[in-house]
Amino acid sequence: MRVKYFSDTDTAHIEFTDKEVQETKEISENIYIDVDIKGNIVSMTIEHAKDNAGLWEFSYQEMSRQTA
């Protein structure tokens, strides 16, 4: 997964896979997802990211798998 932030347009682009995009779907006025031919998410674009997604700070935390 790659996260790109474009400060000049306040746009965040999150790439989940590098599969070919088949279609872009508008989720809301400023949020779009790209899907592959099977309908699986490839990437997401968030315009006005600081306001729409609270993207003032970004952190990543990997959670270990819980075993019984």
C-alpha positions in Angstrom: 0.0 0.0 0.0 1.2 3.5 -0.9 -0.2 6.8 0.4 0.6 9.9 -1.6 -0.4 13.4 -0.4 -0.4 16.4 -2.8 -0.2 19.5 -0.7 -0.8 21.9 -3.6 -4.3 20.4 -4.1 -4.9 18.9 -0.6 -5.5 15.5 -2.2 -4.7 12.1 -0.8 -4.3 9.1 -3.0 -4.1 5.6 -1.4 -3.0 2.8 -3.6 -3.9 -0.7 -2.3 -2.8 -2.8 -5.3 -1.2 -2.1 -8.7 -3.9 -4.0 -10.6 -5.4 -2.3 -13.6 -8.2 0.1 -12.9 -11.5 -0.9 -14.7 -13.8 1.9 -13.3 -13.8 4.9 -11.0 -16.8 5.2 -8.7 -17.8 8.4 -7.0 -18.5 7.7 -3.3 -19.3 11.3 -2.4 -18.5 14.7 -3.9 -14.8 14.5 -3.0 -14.1 10.8 -2.6 -13.5 8.3 -5.4 -12.5 4.7 -5.5 -11.0 2.8 -8.4 -11.9 -0.8 -8.9 -10.5 -3.6 -11.0 -12.4 -5.8 -13.4 -13.7 -8.0 -10.5 -14.9 -5.0 -8.5 -12.1 -5.1 -6.0 -10.7 -1.8 -4.7 -7.4 -0.7 -6.3 -7.1 2.9 -5.0 -9.0 5.7 -3.3 -8.7 9.5 -3.9 -9.8 12.0 -1.3 -10.0 15.6 -2.4 -9.8 18.3 0.2 -8.3 15.6 2.4 -7.6 17.8 5.5 -11.3 18.7 5.8 -12.9 15.5 4.4 -10.7 12.9 6.1 -9.1 14.8 8.9 -5.8 14.2 7.3 -3.7 16.5 9.5 -1.5 13.6 10.6 -1.0 10.2 9.2 0.2 7.1 11.1 0.4 3.5 10.3 0.1 0.7 12.9 0.3 -3.0 12.0 -1.7 -5.2 14.3 -0.3 -8.6 15.0 -2.6 -11.6 14.4 -4.4 -12.8 17.6 -4.1 -16.5 18.2 -6.2 -18.5 20.6 
